[in-house]
Amino acid sequence: MFKMPFFPEPASSRKKNDKPARDFMETFYDKWLSSRNNISPAEALHQTRLQCIRDKKPTKDWAPYVLVGRRNWQAAAQSC
């Protein structure tokens, strides 16, 4: 897993089990970085949550995540 500086990132205030947390983060980054439509991190988080709901994953594995970081993610991407 990689972490990009100055970009919004999902965070949770609860201790997470390793596999569900890894799966959630992989799905989030796949949706955000693989998007041809250049979606925002907030939209990627929304789509990731919807996929978890469709896949009937336990709420505790996906609901605690919120975005933490720079709000203007496009400006941050241009400055790197």
PyMOL Python script that loads the backbone (N, CA, C, O; Angstrom):
from pymol import cmd

cmd.read_pdbstr("""\
ATOM      1  N   MET A   1       0.846  -1.172   0.000  1.00  0.00           N
ATOM      2  CA  MET A   1       0.000   0.000   0.000  1.00  0.00           C
ATOM      3  C   MET A   1       0.886   1.228   0.000  1.00  0.00           C
ATOM      4  O   MET A   1       1.935   1.228   0.644  1.00  0.00           O
ATOM      5  N   PHE A   2       0.501   2.246  -0.687  1.00  0.00           N
ATOM      6  CA  PHE A   2       1.259   3.479  -0.736  1.00  0.00           C
ATOM      7  C   PHE A   2       0.437   4.622  -0.171  1.00  0.00           C
ATOM      8  O   PHE A   2      -0.786   4.539  -0.065  1.00  0.00           O
ATOM      9  N   LYS A   3       1.132   5.686   0.188  1.00  0.00           N
ATOM     10  CA  LYS A   3       0.455   6.855   0.743  1.00  0.00           C
ATOM     11  C   LYS A   3       1.008   8.088   0.043  1.00  0.00           C
ATOM     12  O   LYS A   3       2.219   8.306   0.019  1.00  0.00           O
ATOM     13  N   MET A   4       0.112   8.899  -0.528  1.00  0.00           N
ATOM     14  CA  MET A   4       0.536  10.098  -1.235  1.00  0.00           C
ATOM     15  C   MET A   4       0.475  11.285  -0.286  1.00  0.00           C
ATOM     16  O   MET A   4      -0.527  11.465   0.406  1.00  0.00           O
ATOM     17  N   PRO A   5       1.527  12.103  -0.238  1.00  0.00           N
ATOM     18  CA  PRO A   5       1.501  13.253   0.661  1.00  0.00           C
ATOM     19  C   PRO A   5       0.509  14.319   0.197  1.00  0.00           C
ATOM     20  O   PRO A   5       0.315  14.525  -1.001  1.00  0.00           O
ATOM     21  N   PHE A   6      -0.105  14.982   1.153  1.00  0.00           N
ATOM     22  CA  PHE A   6      -0.989  16.126   0.917  1.00  0.00           C
ATOM     23  C   PHE A   6      -2.297  15.786   0.218  1.00  0.00           C
ATOM     24  O   PHE A   6      -2.998  16.697  -0.223  1.00  0.00           O
ATOM     25  N   PHE A   7      -2.642  14.553   0.103  1.00  0.00           N
ATOM     26  CA  PHE A   7      -3.894  14.178  -0.541  1.00  0.00           C
ATOM     27  C   PHE A   7      -4.880  13.705   0.519  1.00  0.00           C
ATOM     28  O   PHE A   7      -4.471  13.162   1.545  1.00  0.00           O
ATOM     29  N   PRO A   8      -6.168  13.904   0.284  1.00  0.00           N
ATOM     30  CA  PRO A   8      -7.159  13.373   1.221  1.00  0.00           C
ATOM     31  C   PRO A   8      -7.036  11.860   1.296  1.00  0.00           C
ATOM     32  O   PRO A   8      -6.756  11.194   0.299  1.00  0.00           O
ATOM     33  N   GLU A   9      -7.243  11.344   2.460  1.00  0.00           N
ATOM     34  CA  GLU A   9      -7.142   9.905   2.637  1.00  0.00           C
ATOM     35  C   GLU A   9      -8.208   9.458   3.620  1.00  0.00           C
ATOM     36  O   GLU A   9      -8.440  10.122   4.630  1.00  0.00           O
ATOM     37  N   PRO A  10      -8.853   8.345   3.337  1.00  0.00           N
ATOM     38  CA  PRO A  10      -9.828   7.849   4.302  1.00  0.00           C
ATOM     39  C   PRO A  10      -9.135   7.502   5.616  1.00  0.00           C
ATOM     40  O   PRO A  10      -8.050   6.921   5.622  1.00  0.00           O
ATOM     41  N   ALA A  11      -9.762   7.858   6.707  1.00  0.00           N
ATOM     42  CA  ALA A  11      -9.236   7.552   8.030  1.00  0.00           C
ATOM     43  C   ALA A  11     -10.384   7.071   8.903  1.00  0.00           C
ATOM     44  O   ALA A  11     -11.549   7.382   8.657  1.00  0.00           O
ATOM     45  N   SER A  12     -10.037   6.323   9.904  1.00  0.00           N
ATOM     46  CA  SER A  12     -11.050   5.802  10.809  1.00  0.00           C
ATOM     47  C   SER A  12     -10.606   6.041  12.241  1.00  0.00           C
ATOM     48  O   SER A  12      -9.418   5.954  12.548  1.00  0.00           O
ATOM     49  N   SER A  13     -11.554   6.342  13.117  1.00  0.00           N
ATOM     50  CA  SER A  13     -11.243   6.548  14.526  1.00  0.00           C
ATOM     51  C   SER A  13     -11.300   5.238  15.307  1.00  0.00           C
ATOM     52  O   SER A  13     -11.023   5.210  16.506  1.00  0.00           O
ATOM     53  N   ARG A  14     -11.652   4.176  14.634  1.00  0.00           N
ATOM     54  CA  ARG A  14     -11.754   2.873  15.288  1.00  0.00           C
ATOM     55  C   ARG A  14     -10.632   1.960  14.830  1.00  0.00           C
ATOM     56  O   ARG A  14     -10.120   2.076  13.717  1.00  0.00           O
ATOM     57  N   LYS A  15     -10.263   1.044  15.728  1.00  0.00           N
ATOM     58  CA  LYS A  15      -9.275   0.043  15.357  1.00  0.00           C
ATOM     59  C   LYS A  15      -9.893  -0.866  14.301  1.00  0.00           C
ATOM     60  O   LYS A  15     -11.025  -1.326  14.450  1.00  0.00           O
ATOM     61  N   LYS A  16      -9.147  -1.116  13.244  1.00  0.00           N
ATOM     62  CA  LYS A  16      -9.685  -1.894  12.137  1.00  0.00           C
ATOM     63  C   LYS A  16      -8.966  -3.229  12.017  1.00  0.00           C
ATOM     64  O   LYS A  16      -7.765  -3.331  12.267  1.00  0.00           O
ATOM     65  N   ASN A  17      -9.716  -4.239  11.635  1.00  0.00           N
ATOM     66  CA  ASN A  17      -9.154  -5.539  11.318  1.00  0.00           C
ATOM     67  C   ASN A  17      -8.336  -5.396  10.031  1.00  0.00           C
ATOM     68  O   ASN A  17      -8.764  -4.695   9.115  1.00  0.00           O
ATOM     69  N   ASP A  18      -7.206  -6.024   9.945  1.00  0.00           N
ATOM     70  CA  ASP A  18      -6.291  -5.808   8.825  1.00  0.00           C
ATOM     71  C   ASP A  18      -6.884  -6.112   7.454  1.00  0.00           C
ATOM     72  O   ASP A  18      -6.782  -5.273   6.559  1.00  0.00           O
ATOM     73  N   LYS A  19      -7.498  -7.270   7.251  1.00  0.00           N
ATOM     74  CA  LYS A  19      -7.983  -7.629   5.919  1.00  0.00           C
ATOM     75  C   LYS A  19      -9.118  -6.721   5.435  1.00  0.00           C
ATOM     76  O   LYS A  19      -9.026  -6.200   4.323  1.00  0.00           O
ATOM     77  N   PRO A  20     -10.178  -6.508   6.212  1.00  0.00           N
ATOM     78  CA  PRO A  20     -11.226  -5.603   5.734  1.00  0.00           C
ATOM     79  C   PRO A  20     -10.719  -4.188   5.493  1.00  0.00           C
ATOM     80  O   PRO A  20     -11.143  -3.538   4.538  1.00  0.00           O
ATOM     81  N   ALA A  21      -9.814  -3.696   6.347  1.00  0.00           N
ATOM     82  CA  ALA A  21      -9.264  -2.350   6.153  1.00  0.00           C
ATOM     83  C   ALA A  21      -8.443  -2.289   4.869  1.00  0.00           C
ATOM     84  O   ALA A  21      -8.559  -1.335   4.101  1.00  0.00           O
ATOM     85  N   ARG A  22      -7.615  -3.303   4.637  1.00  0.00           N
ATOM     86  CA  ARG A  22      -6.815  -3.340   3.413  1.00  0.00           C
ATOM     87  C   ARG A  22      -7.718  -3.408   2.186  1.00  0.00           C
ATOM     88  O   ARG A  22      -7.478  -2.707   1.204  1.00  0.00           O
ATOM     89  N   ASP A  23      -8.745  -4.237   2.232  1.00  0.00           N
ATOM     90  CA  ASP A  23      -9.667  -4.361   1.102  1.00  0.00           C
ATOM     91  C   ASP A  23     -10.371  -3.030   0.819  1.00  0.00           C
ATOM     92  O   ASP A  23     -10.515  -2.629  -0.336  1.00  0.00           O
ATOM     93  N   PHE A  24     -10.810  -2.350   1.887  1.00  0.00           N
ATOM     94  CA  PHE A  24     -11.489  -1.072   1.724  1.00  0.00           C
ATOM     95  C   PHE A  24     -10.562  -0.058   1.068  1.00  0.00           C
ATOM     96  O   PHE A  24     -10.950   0.618   0.115  1.00  0.00           O
ATOM     97  N   MET A  25      -9.333   0.049   1.578  1.00  0.00           N
ATOM     98  CA  MET A  25      -8.389   1.032   1.046  1.00  0.00           C
ATOM     99  C   MET A  25      -7.994   0.709  -0.393  1.00  0.00           C
ATOM    100  O   MET A  25      -7.856   1.618  -1.212  1.00  0.00           O
ATOM    101  N   GLU A  26      -7.812  -0.553  -0.707  1.00  0.00           N
ATOM    102  CA  GLU A  26      -7.487  -0.936  -2.089  1.00  0.00           C
ATOM    103  C   GLU A  26      -8.619  -0.541  -3.037  1.00  0.00           C
ATOM    104  O   GLU A  26      -8.378  -0.010  -4.121  1.00  0.00           O
ATOM    105  N   THR A  27      -9.841  -0.803  -2.620  1.00  0.00           N
ATOM    106  CA  THR A  27     -10.990  -0.451  -3.452  1.00  0.00           C
ATOM    107  C   THR A  27     -11.074   1.065  -3.622  1.00  0.00           C
ATOM    108  O   THR A  27     -11.307   1.555  -4.727  1.00  0.00           O
ATOM    109  N   PHE A  28     -10.884   1.806  -2.528  1.00  0.00           N
ATOM    110  CA  PHE A  28     -10.914   3.268  -2.596  1.00  0.00           C
ATOM    111  C   PHE A  28      -9.885   3.790  -3.594  1.00  0.00           C
ATOM    112  O   PHE A  28     -10.222   4.572  -4.483  1.00  0.00           O
ATOM    113  N   TYR A  29      -8.640   3.363  -3.453  1.00  0.00           N
ATOM    114  CA  TYR A  29      -7.588   3.866  -4.341  1.00  0.00           C
ATOM    115  C   TYR A  29      -7.797   3.402  -5.782  1.00  0.00           C
ATOM    116  O   TYR A  29      -7.509   4.148  -6.718  1.00  0.00           O
ATOM    117  N   ASP A  30      -8.291   2.186  -5.965  1.00  0.00           N
ATOM    118  CA  ASP A  30      -8.599   1.723  -7.333  1.00  0.00           C
ATOM    119  C   ASP A  30      -9.639   2.624  -7.979  1.00  0.00           C
ATOM    120  O   ASP A  30      -9.492   3.017  -9.136  1.00  0.00           O
ATOM    121  N   LYS A  31     -10.679   2.950  -7.241  1.00  0.00           N
ATOM    122  CA  LYS A  31     -11.746   3.796  -7.794  1.00  0.00           C
ATOM    123  C   LYS A  31     -11.247   5.208  -8.058  1.00  0.00           C
ATOM    124  O   LYS A  31     -11.595   5.812  -9.072  1.00  0.00           O
ATOM    125  N   TRP A  32     -10.440   5.734  -7.158  1.00  0.00           N
ATOM    126  CA  TRP A  32      -9.966   7.105  -7.304  1.00  0.00           C
ATOM    127  C   TRP A  32      -8.896   7.235  -8.389  1.00  0.00           C
ATOM    128  O   TRP A  32      -9.006   8.088  -9.270  1.00  0.00           O
ATOM    129  N   LEU A  33      -7.881   6.409  -8.331  1.00  0.00           N
ATOM    130  CA  LEU A  33      -6.734   6.575  -9.220  1.00  0.00           C
ATOM    131  C   LEU A  33      -6.930   5.935 -10.586  1.00  0.00           C
ATOM    132  O   LEU A  33      -6.259   6.313 -11.547  1.00  0.00           O
ATOM    133  N   SER A  34      -7.835   4.977 -10.686  1.00  0.00           N
ATOM    134  CA  SER A  34      -8.071   4.313 -11.967  1.00  0.00           C
ATOM    135  C   SER A  34      -9.195   4.964 -12.761  1.00  0.00           C
ATOM    136  O   SER A  34      -9.515   4.525 -13.866  1.00  0.00           O
ATOM    137  N   SER A  35      -9.785   5.992 -12.208  1.00  0.00           N
ATOM    138  CA  SER A  35     -10.941   6.613 -12.846  1.00  0.00           C
ATOM    139  C   SER A  35     -10.551   7.386 -14.096  1.00  0.00           C
ATOM    140  O   SER A  35      -9.620   8.192 -14.080  1.00  0.00           O
ATOM    141  N   ARG A  36     -11.259   7.134 -15.153  1.00  0.00           N
ATOM    142  CA  ARG A  36     -11.060   7.892 -16.389  1.00  0.00           C
ATOM    143  C   ARG A  36     -11.769   9.240 -16.317  1.00  0.00           C
ATOM    144  O   ARG A  36     -11.487  10.144 -17.103  1.00  0.00           O
ATOM    145  N   ASN A  37     -12.694   9.365 -15.364  1.00  0.00           N
ATOM    146  CA  ASN A  37     -13.471  10.602 -15.228  1.00  0.00           C
ATOM    147  C   ASN A  37     -12.852  11.583 -14.244  1.00  0.00           C
ATOM    148  O   ASN A  37     -13.429  12.635 -13.969  1.00  0.00           O
ATOM    149  N   ASN A  38     -11.679  11.247 -13.711  1.00  0.00           N
ATOM    150  CA  ASN A  38     -10.990  12.129 -12.768  1.00  0.00           C
ATOM    151  C   ASN A  38     -11.908  12.499 -11.601  1.00  0.00           C
ATOM    152  O   ASN A  38     -12.134  13.681 -11.342  1.00  0.00           O
ATOM    153  N   ILE A  39     -12.433  11.502 -10.903  1.00  0.00           N
ATOM    154  CA  ILE A  39     -13.351  11.753  -9.797  1.00  0.00           C
ATOM    155  C   ILE A  39     -12.598  12.239  -8.569  1.00  0.00           C
ATOM    156  O   ILE A  39     -11.397  12.008  -8.431  1.00  0.00           O
ATOM    157  N   SER A  40     -13.305  12.901  -7.697  1.00  0.00           N
ATOM    158  CA  SER A  40     -12.719  13.420  -6.468  1.00  0.00           C
ATOM    159  C   SER A  40     -12.549  12.279  -5.459  1.00  0.00           C
ATOM    160  O   SER A  40     -13.187  11.233  -5.583  1.00  0.00           O
ATOM    161  N   PRO A  41     -11.688  12.486  -4.466  1.00  0.00           N
ATOM    162  CA  PRO A  41     -11.571  11.484  -3.408  1.00  0.00           C
ATOM    163  C   PRO A  41     -12.903  11.255  -2.690  1.00  0.00           C
ATOM    164  O   PRO A  41     -13.204  10.130  -2.291  1.00  0.00           O
ATOM    165  N   ALA A  42     -13.699  12.312  -2.524  1.00  0.00           N
ATOM    166  CA  ALA A  42     -15.005  12.160  -1.872  1.00  0.00           C
ATOM    167  C   ALA A  42     -15.918  11.246  -2.686  1.00  0.00           C
ATOM    168  O   ALA A  42     -16.625  10.415  -2.118  1.00  0.00           O
ATOM    169  N   GLU A  43     -15.909  11.390  -4.002  1.00  0.00           N
ATOM    170  CA  GLU A  43     -16.728  10.527  -4.853  1.00  0.00           C
ATOM    171  C   GLU A  43     -16.202   9.093  -4.825  1.00  0.00           C
ATOM    172  O   GLU A  43     -16.991   8.148  -4.825  1.00  0.00           O
ATOM    173  N   ALA A  44     -14.893   8.924  -4.800  1.00  0.00           N
ATOM    174  CA  ALA A  44     -14.313   7.575  -4.711  1.00  0.00           C
ATOM    175  C   ALA A  44     -14.705   6.910  -3.399  1.00  0.00           C
ATOM    176  O   ALA A  44     -15.000   5.715  -3.373  1.00  0.00           O
ATOM    177  N   LEU A  45     -14.710   7.680  -2.302  1.00  0.00           N
ATOM    178  CA  LEU A  45     -15.128   7.141  -1.007  1.00  0.00           C
ATOM    179  C   LEU A  45     -16.599   6.747  -1.058  1.00  0.00           C
ATOM    180  O   LEU A  45     -16.979   5.688  -0.558  1.00  0.00           O
ATOM    181  N   HIS A  46     -17.420   7.588  -1.656  1.00  0.00           N
ATOM    182  CA  HIS A  46     -18.853   7.294  -1.795  1.00  0.00           C
ATOM    183  C   HIS A  46     -19.068   6.010  -2.599  1.00  0.00           C
ATOM    184  O   HIS A  46     -19.849   5.149  -2.195  1.00  0.00           O
ATOM    185  N   GLN A  47     -18.389   5.882  -3.720  1.00  0.00           N
ATOM    186  CA  GLN A  47     -18.519   4.685  -4.553  1.00  0.00           C
ATOM    187  C   GLN A  47     -18.025   3.437  -3.832  1.00  0.00           C
ATOM    188  O   GLN A  47     -18.594   2.357  -3.986  1.00  0.00           O
ATOM    189  N   THR A  48     -16.963   3.590  -3.046  1.00  0.00           N
ATOM    190  CA  THR A  48     -16.437   2.457  -2.286  1.00  0.00           C
ATOM    191  C   THR A  48     -17.450   2.001  -1.245  1.00  0.00           C
ATOM    192  O   THR A  48     -17.666   0.802  -1.064  1.00  0.00           O
ATOM    193  N   ARG A  49     -18.071   2.957  -0.560  1.00  0.00           N
ATOM    194  CA  ARG A  49     -19.098   2.606   0.427  1.00  0.00           C
ATOM    195  C   ARG A  49     -20.288   1.917  -0.237  1.00  0.00           C
ATOM    196  O   ARG A  49     -20.805   0.929   0.283  1.00  0.00           O
ATOM    197  N   LEU A  50     -20.718   2.434  -1.377  1.00  0.00           N
ATOM    198  CA  LEU A  50     -21.840   1.802  -2.083  1.00  0.00           C
ATOM    199  C   LEU A  50     -21.498   0.368  -2.497  1.00  0.00           C
ATOM    200  O   LEU A  50     -22.342  -0.525  -2.423  1.00  0.00           O
ATOM    201  N   GLN A  51     -20.271   0.159  -2.928  1.00  0.00           N
ATOM    202  CA  GLN A  51     -19.867  -1.204  -3.295  1.00  0.00           C
ATOM    203  C   GLN A  51     -19.892  -2.117  -2.072  1.00  0.00           C
ATOM    204  O   GLN A  51     -20.301  -3.274  -2.176  1.00  0.00           O
ATOM    205  N   CYS A  52     -19.467  -1.620  -0.931  1.00  0.00           N
ATOM    206  CA  CYS A  52     -19.512  -2.415   0.297  1.00  0.00           C
ATOM    207  C   CYS A  52     -20.953  -2.778   0.655  1.00  0.00           C
ATOM    208  O   CYS A  52     -21.224  -3.897   1.090  1.00  0.00           O
ATOM    209  N   ILE A  53     -21.869  -1.836   0.474  1.00  0.00           N
ATOM    210  CA  ILE A  53     -23.285  -2.107   0.744  1.00  0.00           C
ATOM    211  C   ILE A  53     -23.811  -3.177  -0.208  1.00  0.00           C
ATOM    212  O   ILE A  53     -24.482  -4.119   0.215  1.00  0.00           O
ATOM    213  N   ARG A  54     -23.498  -3.024  -1.510  1.00  0.00           N
ATOM    214  CA  ARG A  54     -23.953  -4.025  -2.497  1.00  0.00           C
ATOM    215  C   ARG A  54     -23.370  -5.407  -2.212  1.00  0.00           C
ATOM    216  O   ARG A  54     -24.027  -6.425  -2.431  1.00  0.00           O
ATOM    217  N   ASP A  55     -22.116  -5.431  -1.715  1.00  0.00           N
ATOM    218  CA  ASP A  55     -21.452  -6.703  -1.415  1.00  0.00           C
ATOM    219  C   ASP A  55     -21.836  -7.258  -0.046  1.00  0.00           C
ATOM    220  O   ASP A  55     -21.331  -8.298   0.377  1.00  0.00           O
ATOM    221  N   LYS A  56     -22.743  -6.548   0.645  1.00  0.00           N
ATOM    222  CA  LYS A  56     -23.249  -6.954   1.961  1.00  0.00           C
ATOM    223  C   LYS A  56     -22.127  -7.144   2.989  1.00  0.00           C
ATOM    224  O   LYS A  56     -22.161  -8.071   3.798  1.00  0.00           O
ATOM    225  N   LYS A  57     -21.137  -6.254   2.940  1.00  0.00           N
ATOM    226  CA  LYS A  57     -20.051  -6.296   3.928  1.00  0.00           C
ATOM    227  C   LYS A  57     -20.559  -5.685   5.232  1.00  0.00           C
ATOM    228  O   LYS A  57     -21.405  -4.791   5.211  1.00  0.00           O
ATOM    229  N   PRO A  58     -20.049  -6.162   6.361  1.00  0.00           N
ATOM    230  CA  PRO A  58     -20.496  -5.614   7.646  1.00  0.00           C
ATOM    231  C   PRO A  58     -20.249  -4.104   7.731  1.00  0.00           C
ATOM    232  O   PRO A  58     -19.210  -3.607   7.297  1.00  0.00           O
ATOM    233  N   THR A  59     -21.214  -3.394   8.292  1.00  0.00           N
ATOM    234  CA  THR A  59     -21.134  -1.942   8.402  1.00  0.00           C
ATOM    235  C   THR A  59     -19.865  -1.502   9.122  1.00  0.00           C
ATOM    236  O   THR A  59     -19.271  -0.485   8.763  1.00  0.00           O
ATOM    237  N   LYS A  60     -19.446  -2.253  10.129  1.00  0.00           N
ATOM    238  CA  LYS A  60     -18.265  -1.879  10.899  1.00  0.00           C
ATOM    239  C   LYS A  60     -16.991  -1.872  10.062  1.00  0.00           C
ATOM    240  O   LYS A  60     -15.993  -1.274  10.464  1.00  0.00           O
ATOM    241  N   ASP A  61     -17.011  -2.528   8.905  1.00  0.00           N
ATOM    242  CA  ASP A  61     -15.828  -2.581   8.044  1.00  0.00           C
ATOM    243  C   ASP A  61     -15.697  -1.379   7.116  1.00  0.00           C
ATOM    244  O   ASP A  61     -14.615  -1.138   6.581  1.00  0.00           O
ATOM    245  N   TRP A  62     -16.769  -0.621   6.913  1.00  0.00           N
ATOM    246  CA  TRP A  62     -16.692   0.479   5.949  1.00  0.00           C
ATOM    247  C   TRP A  62     -17.264   1.808   6.446  1.00  0.00           C
ATOM    248  O   TRP A  62     -16.854   2.861   5.958  1.00  0.00           O
ATOM    249  N   ALA A  63     -18.182   1.793   7.386  1.00  0.00           N
ATOM    250  CA  ALA A  63     -18.855   3.021   7.821  1.00  0.00           C
ATOM    251  C   ALA A  63     -17.969   4.019   8.562  1.00  0.00           C
ATOM    252  O   ALA A  63     -18.203   5.220   8.426  1.00  0.00           O
ATOM    253  N   PRO A  64     -16.971   3.603   9.334  1.00  0.00           N
ATOM    254  CA  PRO A  64     -16.208   4.587  10.119  1.00  0.00           C
ATOM    255  C   PRO A  64     -15.289   5.500   9.311  1.00  0.00           C
ATOM    256  O   PRO A  64     -14.746   6.452   9.872  1.00  0.00           O
ATOM    257  N   TYR A  65     -15.094   5.251   8.028  1.00  0.00           N
ATOM    258  CA  TYR A  65     -14.126   6.023   7.257  1.00  0.00           C
ATOM    259  C   TYR A  65     -14.636   7.413   6.892  1.00  0.00           C
ATOM    260  O   TYR A  65     -15.781   7.582   6.472  1.00  0.00           O
ATOM    261  N   VAL A  66     -13.769   8.396   7.060  1.00  0.00           N
ATOM    262  CA  VAL A  66     -14.013   9.774   6.644  1.00  0.00           C
ATOM    263  C   VAL A  66     -12.754  10.271   5.939  1.00  0.00           C
ATOM    264  O   VAL A  66     -11.672   9.718   6.139  1.00  0.00           O
ATOM    265  N   LEU A  67     -12.887  11.307   5.120  1.00  0.00           N
ATOM    266  CA  LEU A  67     -11.716  11.871   4.448  1.00  0.00           C
ATOM    267  C   LEU A  67     -11.009  12.857   5.368  1.00  0.00           C
ATOM    268  O   LEU A  67     -11.639  13.689   6.020  1.00  0.00           O
ATOM    269  N   VAL A  68      -9.695  12.744   5.403  1.00  0.00           N
ATOM    270  CA  VAL A  68      -8.859  13.645   6.180  1.00  0.00           C
ATOM    271  C   VAL A  68      -7.768  14.146   5.254  1.00  0.00           C
ATOM    272  O   VAL A  68      -7.105  13.345   4.595  1.00  0.00           O
ATOM    273  N   GLY A  69      -7.570  15.446   5.191  1.00  0.00           N
ATOM    274  CA  GLY A  69      -6.491  15.963   4.349  1.00  0.00           C
ATOM    275  C   GLY A  69      -6.912  17.198   3.600  1.00  0.00           C
ATOM    276  O   GLY A  69      -7.921  17.831   3.911  1.00  0.00           O
ATOM    277  N   ARG A  70      -6.133  17.517   2.625  1.00  0.00           N
ATOM    278  CA  ARG A  70      -6.315  18.733   1.844  1.00  0.00           C
ATOM    279  C   ARG A  70      -7.626  18.699   1.064  1.00  0.00           C
ATOM    280  O   ARG A  70      -7.933  17.714   0.392  1.00  0.00           O
ATOM    281  N   ARG A  71      -8.381  19.763   1.157  1.00  0.00           N
ATOM    282  CA  ARG A  71      -9.672  19.822   0.478  1.00  0.00           C
ATOM    283  C   ARG A  71      -9.515  20.018  -1.032  1.00  0.00           C
ATOM    284  O   ARG A  71     -10.230  19.392  -1.814  1.00  0.00           O
ATOM    285  N   ASN A  72      -8.594  20.874  -1.441  1.00  0.00           N
ATOM    286  CA  ASN A  72      -8.390  21.134  -2.859  1.00  0.00           C
ATOM    287  C   ASN A  72      -7.393  20.116  -3.418  1.00  0.00           C
ATOM    288  O   ASN A  72      -6.228  20.441  -3.646  1.00  0.00           O
ATOM    289  N   TRP A  73      -7.849  18.912  -3.632  1.00  0.00           N
ATOM    290  CA  TRP A  73      -6.961  17.827  -4.049  1.00  0.00           C
ATOM    291  C   TRP A  73      -6.394  18.035  -5.448  1.00  0.00           C
ATOM    292  O   TRP A  73      -5.303  17.549  -5.746  1.00  0.00           O
ATOM    293  N   GLN A  74      -7.110  18.745  -6.307  1.00  0.00           N
ATOM    294  CA  GLN A  74      -6.604  18.976  -7.665  1.00  0.00           C
ATOM    295  C   GLN A  74      -5.398  19.917  -7.650  1.00  0.00           C
ATOM    296  O   GLN A  74      -4.443  19.707  -8.399  1.00  0.00           O
ATOM    297  N   ALA A  75      -5.430  20.937  -6.817  1.00  0.00           N
ATOM    298  CA  ALA A  75      -4.287  21.843  -6.700  1.00  0.00           C
ATOM    299  C   ALA A  75      -3.088  21.107  -6.121  1.00  0.00           C
ATOM    300  O   ALA A  75      -1.951  21.339  -6.533  1.00  0.00           O
ATOM    301  N   ALA A  76      -3.343  20.222  -5.168  1.00  0.00           N
ATOM    302  CA  ALA A  76      -2.257  19.445  -4.572  1.00  0.00           C
ATOM    303  C   ALA A  76      -1.624  18.519  -5.620  1.00  0.00           C
ATOM    304  O   ALA A  76      -0.407  18.333  -5.633  1.00  0.00           O
ATOM    305  N   ALA A  77      -2.438  17.952  -6.480  1.00  0.00           N
ATOM    306  CA  ALA A  77      -1.924  17.055  -7.506  1.00  0.00           C
ATOM    307  C   ALA A  77      -1.041  17.816  -8.493  1.00  0.00           C
ATOM    308  O   ALA A  77      -0.041  17.275  -8.966  1.00  0.00           O
ATOM    309  N   GLN A  78      -1.394  19.054  -8.808  1.00  0.00           N
ATOM    310  CA  GLN A  78      -0.615  19.840  -9.741  1.00  0.00           C
ATOM    311  C   GLN A  78       0.702  20.310  -9.157  1.00  0.00           C
ATOM    312  O   GLN A  78       1.654  20.553  -9.899  1.00  0.00           O
ATOM    313  N   SER A  79       0.775  20.442  -7.827  1.00  0.00           N
ATOM    314  CA  SER A  79       1.997  20.929  -7.205  1.00  0.00           C
ATOM    315  C   SER A  79       3.039  19.847  -6.998  1.00  0.00           C
ATOM    316  O   SER A  79       4.175  20.153  -6.635  1.00  0.00           O
ATOM    317  N   CYS A  80       2.686  18.599  -7.217  1.00  0.00           N
ATOM    318  CA  CYS A  80       3.642  17.497  -7.006  1.00  0.00           C
ATOM    319  C   CYS A  80       4.517  17.293  -8.230  1.00  0.00           C
ATOM    320  O   CYS A  80       5.376  16.412  -8.234  1.00  0.00           O
TER     321      CYS A  80
END
""", "prot")
cmd.dss("prot")
cmd.show_as("cartoon", "prot")
cmd.util.cbc("prot")
cmd.orient("prot")
